[in-house]
């Protein structure tokens, strides 16, 4: 689920921790790591400071599938991102 204010925030909306914001910045989806071993899972990522060029690991609701996501922009009115399944 995307929440809007000055910039778009990210929330899984399901109440369980399914998002992992990776440290660092990335120039493309291919640059976002696929390892989630050290993830600190959360339900919400604040977008107010800008999420452009950030990487996020998203865990599916059953916990069996993971996706890497590269956020190109979270400036209103659009959230622009690319994603690919890891497993």
C-alpha positions in Angstrom: 0.0 0.0 0.0 1.3 3.5 -0.8 0.4 6.3 1.6 0.7 9.9 0.3 1.8 13.1 1.9 4.5 15.4 0.4 6.1 12.1 -0.8 4.8 8.6 -1.0 5.4 6.3 2.1 5.4 2.5 1.9 3.3 0.3 4.1 2.4 -3.3 3.7 -1.0 -2.7 5.3 -1.3 -6.3 6.5 0.0 -5.7 10.0 3.0 -8.0 9.7 6.6 -7.0 8.9 7.2 -7.5 5.2 9.5 -4.6 4.2 13.3 -4.2 4.5 14.9 -0.9 3.5 18.4 -1.6 2.4 21.3 0.7 3.3 23.0 2.7 0.6 21.8 4.0 -2.7 21.4 2.1 -6.0 21.4 3.2 -9.7 19.2 0.4 -11.0 17.3 -2.8 -10.0 20.3 -4.9 -11.0 22.4 -3.1 -8.4 20.0 -3.9 -5.5 21.3 -7.0 -3.6 19.1 -10.1 -3.5 20.3 -11.2 0.0 17.9 -10.6 2.8 19.7 -12.5 5.5 20.4 -9.4 7.6 17.1 -7.6 7.0 15.4 -5.8 9.8 11.8 -6.3 8.7 9.2 -3.6 9.2 5.7 -2.7 8.3 6.3 0.9 7.3 8.9 3.0 5.4 8.8 6.8 5.8 9.1 8.5 2.4 9.2 12.1 3.6 13.0 12.3 3.2 12.8 10.9 -0.3 13.3 7.3 -1.4 14.8 7.8 -4.8 17.5 5.3 -5.6 16.7 3.2 -2.5 16.5 -0.6 -2.5 13.8 -2.5 -0.6 13.3 -6.3 -0.1 9.6 -7.2 0.1 8.6 -10.5 1.7 5.4 -12.1 0.4 2.5 -12.7 2.8 3.4 -16.3 3.3 7.1 -15.6 3.8 8.1 -18.0 1.1 8.7 -15.5 -1.7 10.9 -12.4 -1.7 11.3 -9.6 -4.1 13.9 -6.9 -4.6 12.6 -3.4 -5.5 14.4 -0.3 -6.7 12.6 2.9 -6.1 13.2 5.4 -8.9 11.1 8.1 -7.4 8.5 8.6 -4.6 7.6 12.2 -5.5 3.9 12.9 -5.9 1.9 12.2 -7.8 3.7 9.0 -8.7 5.6 6.2 -7.2 8.0 4.8 -9.8 9.8 1.5 -9.1 11.1 -1.7 -10.6 11.0 -5.1 -9.0 12.0 -8.7 -9.6 11.4 -12.0 -7.7 14.3 -13.3 -5.8 12.9 -16.7 -4.7 
